[in-house]
């Protein structure tokens, strides 16, 4: 969807979620200044997700082998947050949970909430 600019209205300069650089959006959904930044963001999320997937599935479905896994997940999150602070000037690298549920309403319970 292309951003429609009403007459006399300026398109605001936005801040890239990845590099924190300023850019002018080309669409209403654009959150990265370039394909390079979008790819870097997506790659980091994929790599981090790979690590958490196996831990979470073991925690959820093999309770006997789950001892210490919640602590492990928290430690992994702590390390990633430290990395964000160091490499991304503290910018948050995760999306709001509402974004996830808006994009995936089937994940919500029958009453429409988590």
Phi and psi in radians as a Rosetta constraint file:
Dihedral C 1 N 2 CA 2 C 2 CIRCULARHARMONIC -1.462 0.35
Dihedral N 2 CA 2 C 2 N 3 CIRCULARHARMONIC 2.512 0.35
Dihedral C 2 N 3 CA 3 C 3 CIRCULARHARMONIC -1.273 0.35
Dihedral N 3 CA 3 C 3 N 4 CIRCULARHARMONIC 2.163 0.35
Dihedral C 3 N 4 CA 4 C 4 CIRCULARHARMONIC -1.660 0.35
Dihedral N 4 CA 4 C 4 N 5 CIRCULARHARMONIC 2.144 0.35
Dihedral C 4 N 5 CA 5 C 5 CIRCULARHARMONIC -1.727 0.35
Dihedral N 5 CA 5 C 5 N 6 CIRCULARHARMONIC 1.901 0.35
Dihedral C 5 N 6 CA 6 C 6 CIRCULARHARMONIC -1.097 0.35
Dihedral N 6 CA 6 C 6 N 7 CIRCULARHARMONIC 2.629 0.35
Dihedral C 6 N 7 CA 7 C 7 CIRCULARHARMONIC -0.962 0.35
Dihedral N 7 CA 7 C 7 N 8 CIRCULARHARMONIC 2.328 0.35
Dihedral C 7 N 8 CA 8 C 8 CIRCULARHARMONIC 1.358 0.35
Dihedral N 8 CA 8 C 8 N 9 CIRCULARHARMONIC 0.085 0.35
Dihedral C 8 N 9 CA 9 C 9 CIRCULARHARMONIC -1.857 0.35
Dihedral N 9 CA 9 C 9 N 10 CIRCULARHARMONIC 2.321 0.35
Dihedral C 9 N 10 CA 10 C 10 CIRCULARHARMONIC -1.588 0.35
Dihedral N 10 CA 10 C 10 N 11 CIRCULARHARMONIC 2.407 0.35
Dihedral C 10 N 11 CA 11 C 11 CIRCULARHARMONIC -1.346 0.35
Dihedral N 11 CA 11 C 11 N 12 CIRCULARHARMONIC 2.169 0.35
Dihedral C 11 N 12 CA 12 C 12 CIRCULARHARMONIC -1.199 0.35
Dihedral N 12 CA 12 C 12 N 13 CIRCULARHARMONIC 2.591 0.35
Dihedral C 12 N 13 CA 13 C 13 CIRCULARHARMONIC -1.300 0.35
Dihedral N 13 CA 13 C 13 N 14 CIRCULARHARMONIC 2.323 0.35
Dihedral C 13 N 14 CA 14 C 14 CIRCULARHARMONIC -1.922 0.35
Dihedral N 14 CA 14 C 14 N 15 CIRCULARHARMONIC 2.916 0.35
Dihedral C 14 N 15 CA 15 C 15 CIRCULARHARMONIC -1.883 0.35
Dihedral N 15 CA 15 C 15 N 16 CIRCULARHARMONIC 2.217 0.35
Dihedral C 15 N 16 CA 16 C 16 CIRCULARHARMONIC -1.118 0.35
Dihedral N 16 CA 16 C 16 N 17 CIRCULARHARMONIC 2.338 0.35
Dihedral C 16 N 17 CA 17 C 17 CIRCULARHARMONIC -1.145 0.35
Dihedral N 17 CA 17 C 17 N 18 CIRCULARHARMONIC -0.391 0.35
Dihedral C 17 N 18 CA 18 C 18 CIRCULARHARMONIC -1.658 0.35
Dihedral N 18 CA 18 C 18 N 19 CIRCULARHARMONIC -0.994 0.35
Dihedral C 18 N 19 CA 19 C 19 CIRCULARHARMONIC -1.760 0.35
Dihedral N 19 CA 19 C 19 N 20 CIRCULARHARMONIC -0.118 0.35
Dihedral C 19 N 20 CA 20 C 20 CIRCULARHARMONIC 1.177 0.35
Dihedral N 20 CA 20 C 20 N 21 CIRCULARHARMONIC 0.218 0.35
Dihedral C 20 N 21 CA 21 C 21 CIRCULARHARMONIC -1.309 0.35
Dihedral N 21 CA 21 C 21 N 22 CIRCULARHARMONIC 2.706 0.35
Dihedral C 21 N 22 CA 22 C 22 CIRCULARHARMONIC -1.516 0.35
Dihedral N 22 CA 22 C 22 N 23 CIRCULARHARMONIC 2.512 0.35
Dihedral C 22 N 23 CA 23 C 23 CIRCULARHARMONIC -2.691 0.35
Dihedral N 23 CA 23 C 23 N 24 CIRCULARHARMONIC 2.843 0.35
Dihedral C 23 N 24 CA 24 C 24 CIRCULARHARMONIC -1.761 0.35
Dihedral N 24 CA 24 C 24 N 25 CIRCULARHARMONIC 2.170 0.35
Dihedral C 24 N 25 CA 25 C 25 CIRCULARHARMONIC -1.210 0.35
Dihedral N 25 CA 25 C 25 N 26 CIRCULARHARMONIC 2.536 0.35
Dihedral C 25 N 26 CA 26 C 26 CIRCULARHARMONIC -1.754 0.35
Dihedral N 26 CA 26 C 26 N 27 CIRCULARHARMONIC -0.258 0.35
Dihedral C 26 N 27 CA 27 C 27 CIRCULARHARMONIC -2.578 0.35
Dihedral N 27 CA 27 C 27 N 28 CIRCULARHARMONIC 2.876 0.35
Dihedral C 27 N 28 CA 28 C 28 CIRCULARHARMONIC -1.254 0.35
Dihedral N 28 CA 28 C 28 N 29 CIRCULARHARMONIC -0.296 0.35
Dihedral C 28 N 29 CA 29 C 29 CIRCULARHARMONIC -1.768 0.35
Dihedral N 29 CA 29 C 29 N 30 CIRCULARHARMONIC -0.034 0.35
Dihedral C 29 N 30 CA 30 C 30 CIRCULARHARMONIC -1.226 0.35
Dihedral N 30 CA 30 C 30 N 31 CIRCULARHARMONIC 2.206 0.35
Dihedral C 30 N 31 CA 31 C 31 CIRCULARHARMONIC -2.167 0.35
Dihedral N 31 CA 31 C 31 N 32 CIRCULARHARMONIC -0.060 0.35
Dihedral C 31 N 32 CA 32 C 32 CIRCULARHARMONIC -2.114 0.35
Dihedral N 32 CA 32 C 32 N 33 CIRCULARHARMONIC 2.612 0.35
Dihedral C 32 N 33 CA 33 C 33 CIRCULARHARMONIC -1.348 0.35
Dihedral N 33 CA 33 C 33 N 34 CIRCULARHARMONIC -0.368 0.35
Dihedral C 33 N 34 CA 34 C 34 CIRCULARHARMONIC -2.732 0.35
Dihedral N 34 CA 34 C 34 N 35 CIRCULARHARMONIC 2.929 0.35
Dihedral C 34 N 35 CA 35 C 35 CIRCULARHARMONIC -1.133 0.35
Dihedral N 35 CA 35 C 35 N 36 CIRCULARHARMONIC -0.561 0.35
Dihedral C 35 N 36 CA 36 C 36 CIRCULARHARMONIC -1.092 0.35
Dihedral N 36 CA 36 C 36 N 37 CIRCULARHARMONIC -0.798 0.35
Dihedral C 36 N 37 CA 37 C 37 CIRCULARHARMONIC -1.180 0.35
Dihedral N 37 CA 37 C 37 N 38 CIRCULARHARMONIC -0.703 0.35
Dihedral C 37 N 38 CA 38 C 38 CIRCULARHARMONIC -1.082 0.35
Dihedral N 38 CA 38 C 38 N 39 CIRCULARHARMONIC -0.747 0.35
Dihedral C 38 N 39 CA 39 C 39 CIRCULARHARMONIC -1.140 0.35
Dihedral N 39 CA 39 C 39 N 40 CIRCULARHARMONIC -0.734 0.35
Dihedral C 39 N 40 CA 40 C 40 CIRCULARHARMONIC -1.076 0.35
Dihedral N 40 CA 40 C 40 N 41 CIRCULARHARMONIC -0.750 0.35
Dihedral C 40 N 41 CA 41 C 41 CIRCULARHARMONIC -1.097 0.35
Dihedral N 41 CA 41 C 41 N 42 CIRCULARHARMONIC -0.867 0.35
Dihedral C 41 N 42 CA 42 C 42 CIRCULARHARMONIC -1.106 0.35
Dihedral N 42 CA 42 C 42 N 43 CIRCULARHARMONIC -0.710 0.35
Dihedral C 42 N 43 CA 43 C 43 CIRCULARHARMONIC -1.093 0.35
Dihedral N 43 CA 43 C 43 N 44 CIRCULARHARMONIC -0.756 0.35
Dihedral C 43 N 44 CA 44 C 44 CIRCULARHARMONIC -1.071 0.35
Dihedral N 44 CA 44 C 44 N 45 CIRCULARHARMONIC -0.771 0.35
Dihedral C 44 N 45 CA 45 C 45 CIRCULARHARMONIC -1.113 0.35
Dihedral N 45 CA 45 C 45 N 46 CIRCULARHARMONIC -0.696 0.35
Dihedral C 45 N 46 CA 46 C 46 CIRCULARHARMONIC -1.118 0.35
Dihedral N 46 CA 46 C 46 N 47 CIRCULARHARMONIC -0.836 0.35
Dihedral C 46 N 47 CA 47 C 47 CIRCULARHARMONIC -1.102 0.35
Dihedral N 47 CA 47 C 47 N 48 CIRCULARHARMONIC -0.751 0.35
Dihedral C 47 N 48 CA 48 C 48 CIRCULARHARMONIC -1.175 0.35
Dihedral N 48 CA 48 C 48 N 49 CIRCULARHARMONIC -0.676 0.35
Dihedral C 48 N 49 CA 49 C 49 CIRCULARHARMONIC -1.109 0.35
Dihedral N 49 CA 49 C 49 N 50 CIRCULARHARMONIC -0.639 0.35
Dihedral C 49 N 50 CA 50 C 50 CIRCULARHARMONIC -1.036 0.35
Dihedral N 50 CA 50 C 50 N 51 CIRCULARHARMONIC -0.696 0.35
Dihedral C 50 N 51 CA 51 C 51 CIRCULARHARMONIC -1.186 0.35
Dihedral N 51 CA 51 C 51 N 52 CIRCULARHARMONIC -0.801 0.35
Dihedral C 51 N 52 CA 52 C 52 CIRCULARHARMONIC -1.287 0.35
Dihedral N 52 CA 52 C 52 N 53 CIRCULARHARMONIC -0.509 0.35
Dihedral C 52 N 53 CA 53 C 53 CIRCULARHARMONIC -0.979 0.35
Dihedral N 53 CA 53 C 53 N 54 CIRCULARHARMONIC -0.931 0.35
Dihedral C 53 N 54 CA 54 C 54 CIRCULARHARMONIC -1.140 0.35
Dihedral N 54 CA 54 C 54 N 55 CIRCULARHARMONIC -0.692 0.35
Dihedral C 54 N 55 CA 55 C 55 CIRCULARHARMONIC -1.107 0.35
Dihedral N 55 CA 55 C 55 N 56 CIRCULARHARMONIC -0.815 0.35
Dihedral C 55 N 56 CA 56 C 56 CIRCULARHARMONIC -1.100 0.35
Dihedral N 56 CA 56 C 56 N 57 CIRCULARHARMONIC -0.799 0.35
Dihedral C 56 N 57 CA 57 C 57 CIRCULARHARMONIC -1.101 0.35
Dihedral N 57 CA 57 C 57 N 58 CIRCULARHARMONIC -0.665 0.35
Dihedral C 57 N 58 CA 58 C 58 CIRCULARHARMONIC -1.144 0.35
Dihedral N 58 CA 58 C 58 N 59 CIRCULARHARMONIC -0.749 0.35
Dihedral C 58 N 59 CA 59 C 59 CIRCULARHARMONIC -1.073 0.35
Dihedral N 59 CA 59 C 59 N 60 CIRCULARHARMONIC -0.733 0.35
Dihedral C 59 N 60 CA 60 C 60 CIRCULARHARMONIC -1.340 0.35
Dihedral N 60 CA 60 C 60 N 61 CIRCULARHARMONIC -0.667 0.35
Dihedral C 60 N 61 CA 61 C 61 CIRCULARHARMONIC -2.028 0.35
Dihedral N 61 CA 61 C 61 N 62 CIRCULARHARMONIC -0.107 0.35
Dihedral C 61 N 62 CA 62 C 62 CIRCULARHARMONIC -2.297 0.35
Dihedral N 62 CA 62 C 62 N 63 CIRCULARHARMONIC 1.324 0.35
Dihedral C 62 N 63 CA 63 C 63 CIRCULARHARMONIC -1.020 0.35
Dihedral N 63 CA 63 C 63 N 64 CIRCULARHARMONIC -0.532 0.35
Dihedral C 63 N 64 CA 64 C 64 CIRCULARHARMONIC -1.174 0.35
Dihedral N 64 CA 64 C 64 N 65 CIRCULARHARMONIC -0.551 0.35
Dihedral C 64 N 65 CA 65 C 65 CIRCULARHARMONIC -1.654 0.35
Dihedral N 65 CA 65 C 65 N 66 CIRCULARHARMONIC 0.145 0.35
Dihedral C 65 N 66 CA 66 C 66 CIRCULARHARMONIC -1.564 0.35
Dihedral N 66 CA 66 C 66 N 67 CIRCULARHARMONIC -0.075 0.35
Dihedral C 66 N 67 CA 67 C 67 CIRCULARHARMONIC -0.987 0.35
Dihedral N 67 CA 67 C 67 N 68 CIRCULARHARMONIC 2.155 0.35
Dihedral C 67 N 68 CA 68 C 68 CIRCULARHARMONIC 1.483 0.35
Dihedral N 68 CA 68 C 68 N 69 CIRCULARHARMONIC -0.046 0.35
Dihedral C 68 N 69 CA 69 C 69 CIRCULARHARMONIC -1.262 0.35
Dihedral N 69 CA 69 C 69 N 70 CIRCULARHARMONIC -0.622 0.35
Dihedral C 69 N 70 CA 70 C 70 CIRCULARHARMONIC -1.082 0.35
Dihedral N 70 CA 70 C 70 N 71 CIRCULARHARMONIC -0.741 0.35
Dihedral C 70 N 71 CA 71 C 71 CIRCULARHARMONIC -1.094 0.35
Dihedral N 71 CA 71 C 71 N 72 CIRCULARHARMONIC -0.681 0.35
Dihedral C 71 N 72 CA 72 C 72 CIRCULARHARMONIC -1.094 0.35
Dihedral N 72 CA 72 C 72 N 73 CIRCULARHARMONIC -0.776 0.35
Dihedral C 72 N 73 CA 73 C 73 CIRCULARHARMONIC -1.065 0.35
Dihedral N 73 CA 73 C 73 N 74 CIRCULARHARMONIC -0.740 0.35
Dihedral C 73 N 74 CA 74 C 74 CIRCULARHARMONIC -1.125 0.35
Dihedral N 74 CA 74 C 74 N 75 CIRCULARHARMONIC -0.699 0.35
Dihedral C 74 N 75 CA 75 C 75 CIRCULARHARMONIC -1.130 0.35
Dihedral N 75 CA 75 C 75 N 76 CIRCULARHARMONIC -0.738 0.35
Dihedral C 75 N 76 CA 76 C 76 CIRCULARHARMONIC -1.061 0.35
Dihedral N 76 CA 76 C 76 N 77 CIRCULARHARMONIC -0.793 0.35
Dihedral C 76 N 77 CA 77 C 77 CIRCULARHARMONIC -1.048 0.35
Dihedral N 77 CA 77 C 77 N 78 CIRCULARHARMONIC -0.706 0.35
Dihedral C 77 N 78 CA 78 C 78 CIRCULARHARMONIC -1.101 0.35
Dihedral N 78 CA 78 C 78 N 79 CIRCULARHARMONIC -0.748 0.35
Dihedral C 78 N 79 CA 79 C 79 CIRCULARHARMONIC -1.112 0.35
Dihedral N 79 CA 79 C 79 N 80 CIRCULARHARMONIC -0.720 0.35
Dihedral C 79 N 80 CA 80 C 80 CIRCULARHARMONIC -1.166 0.35
Dihedral N 80 CA 80 C 80 N 81 CIRCULARHARMONIC -0.662 0.35
Dihedral C 80 N 81 CA 81 C 81 CIRCULARHARMONIC -1.148 0.35
Dihedral N 81 CA 81 C 81 N 82 CIRCULARHARMONIC -0.711 0.35
Dihedral C 81 N 82 CA 82 C 82 CIRCULARHARMONIC -1.061 0.35
Dihedral N 82 CA 82 C 82 N 83 CIRCULARHARMONIC -0.722 0.35
Dihedral C 82 N 83 CA 83 C 83 CIRCULARHARMONIC -1.096 0.35
Dihedral N 83 CA 83 C 83 N 84 CIRCULARHARMONIC -0.735 0.35
Dihedral C 83 N 84 CA 84 C 84 CIRCULARHARMONIC -1.040 0.35
Dihedral N 84 CA 84 C 84 N 85 CIRCULARHARMONIC -0.758 0.35
Dihedral C 84 N 85 CA 85 C 85 CIRCULARHARMONIC -1.110 0.35
Dihedral N 85 CA 85 C 85 N 86 CIRCULARHARMONIC -0.702 0.35
Dihedral C 85 N 86 CA 86 C 86 CIRCULARHARMONIC -1.320 0.35
Dihedral N 86 CA 86 C 86 N 87 CIRCULARHARMONIC -0.788 0.35
Dihedral C 86 N 87 CA 87 C 87 CIRCULARHARMONIC -1.733 0.35
Dihedral N 87 CA 87 C 87 N 88 CIRCULARHARMONIC -0.325 0.35
Dihedral C 87 N 88 CA 88 C 88 CIRCULARHARMONIC -2.135 0.35
Dihedral N 88 CA 88 C 88 N 89 CIRCULARHARMONIC 0.364 0.35
Dihedral C 88 N 89 CA 89 C 89 CIRCULARHARMONIC 0.940 0.35
Dihedral N 89 CA 89 C 89 N 90 CIRCULARHARMONIC 0.598 0.35
Dihedral C 89 N 90 CA 90 C 90 CIRCULARHARMONIC 1.404 0.35
Dihedral N 90 CA 90 C 90 N 91 CIRCULARHARMONIC 0.017 0.35
Dihedral C 90 N 91 CA 91 C 91 CIRCULARHARMONIC -1.150 0.35
Dihedral N 91 CA 91 C 91 N 92 CIRCULARHARMONIC 2.410 0.35
Dihedral C 91 N 92 CA 92 C 92 CIRCULARHARMONIC -1.123 0.35
Dihedral N 92 CA 92 C 92 N 93 CIRCULARHARMONIC 2.339 0.35
Dihedral C 92 N 93 CA 93 C 93 CIRCULARHARMONIC -1.832 0.35
Dihedral N 93 CA 93 C 93 N 94 CIRCULARHARMONIC 0.074 0.35
Dihedral C 93 N 94 CA 94 C 94 CIRCULARHARMONIC -2.030 0.35
Dihedral N 94 CA 94 C 94 N 95 CIRCULARHARMONIC 2.794 0.35
Dihedral C 94 N 95 CA 95 C 95 CIRCULARHARMONIC -1.651 0.35
Dihedral N 95 CA 95 C 95 N 96 CIRCULARHARMONIC 2.709 0.35
Dihedral C 95 N 96 CA 96 C 96 CIRCULARHARMONIC -1.070 0.35
Dihedral N 96 CA 96 C 96 N 97 CIRCULARHARMONIC 2.419 0.35
Dihedral C 96 N 97 CA 97 C 97 CIRCULARHARMONIC -0.979 0.35
Dihedral N 97 CA 97 C 97 N 98 CIRCULARHARMONIC -0.508 0.35
Dihedral C 97 N 98 CA 98 C 98 CIRCULARHARMONIC -1.090 0.35
Dihedral N 98 CA 98 C 98 N 99 CIRCULARHARMONIC -0.584 0.35
Dihedral C 98 N 99 CA 99 C 99 CIRCULARHARMONIC -1.091 0.35
Dihedral N 99 CA 99 C 99 N 100 CIRCULARHARMONIC -0.761 0.35
Dihedral C 99 N 100 CA 100 C 100 CIRCULARHARMONIC -1.131 0.35
Dihedral N 100 CA 100 C 100 N 101 CIRCULARHARMONIC -0.817 0.35
Dihedral C 100 N 101 CA 101 C 101 CIRCULARHARMONIC -1.244 0.35
Dihedral N 101 CA 101 C 101 N 102 CIRCULARHARMONIC -0.549 0.35
Dihedral C 101 N 102 CA 102 C 102 CIRCULARHARMONIC -1.141 0.35
Dihedral N 102 CA 102 C 102 N 103 CIRCULARHARMONIC -0.697 0.35
Dihedral C 102 N 103 CA 103 C 103 CIRCULARHARMONIC -1.357 0.35
Dihedral N 103 CA 103 C 103 N 104 CIRCULARHARMONIC -0.372 0.35
Dihedral C 103 N 104 CA 104 C 104 CIRCULARHARMONIC -2.338 0.35
Dihedral N 104 CA 104 C 104 N 105 CIRCULARHARMONIC 1.150 0.35
Dihedral C 104 N 105 CA 105 C 105 CIRCULARHARMONIC -1.071 0.35
Dihedral N 105 CA 105 C 105 N 106 CIRCULARHARMONIC -0.384 0.35
Dihedral C 105 N 106 CA 106 C 106 CIRCULARHARMONIC -1.123 0.35
Dihedral N 106 CA 106 C 106 N 107 CIRCULARHARMONIC -0.287 0.35
Dihedral C 106 N 107 CA 107 C 107 CIRCULARHARMONIC -1.351 0.35
Dihedral N 107 CA 107 C 107 N 108 CIRCULARHARMONIC -0.305 0.35
Dihedral C 107 N 108 CA 108 C 108 CIRCULARHARMONIC -1.314 0.35
Dihedral N 108 CA 108 C 108 N 109 CIRCULARHARMONIC 2.678 0.35
Dihedral C 108 N 109 CA 109 C 109 CIRCULARHARMONIC -1.201 0.35
Dihedral N 109 CA 109 C 109 N 110 CIRCULARHARMONIC 3.081 0.35
Dihedral C 109 N 110 CA 110 C 110 CIRCULARHARMONIC -1.039 0.35
Dihedral N 110 CA 110 C 110 N 111 CIRCULARHARMONIC -0.453 0.35
Dihedral C 110 N 111 CA 111 C 111 CIRCULARHARMONIC -1.591 0.35
Dihedral N 111 CA 111 C 111 N 112 CIRCULARHARMONIC 0.090 0.35
Dihedral C 111 N 112 CA 112 C 112 CIRCULARHARMONIC 1.411 0.35
Dihedral N 112 CA 112 C 112 N 113 CIRCULARHARMONIC 0.397 0.35
Dihedral C 112 N 113 CA 113 C 113 CIRCULARHARMONIC -2.426 0.35
Dihedral N 113 CA 113 C 113 N 114 CIRCULARHARMONIC 2.893 0.35
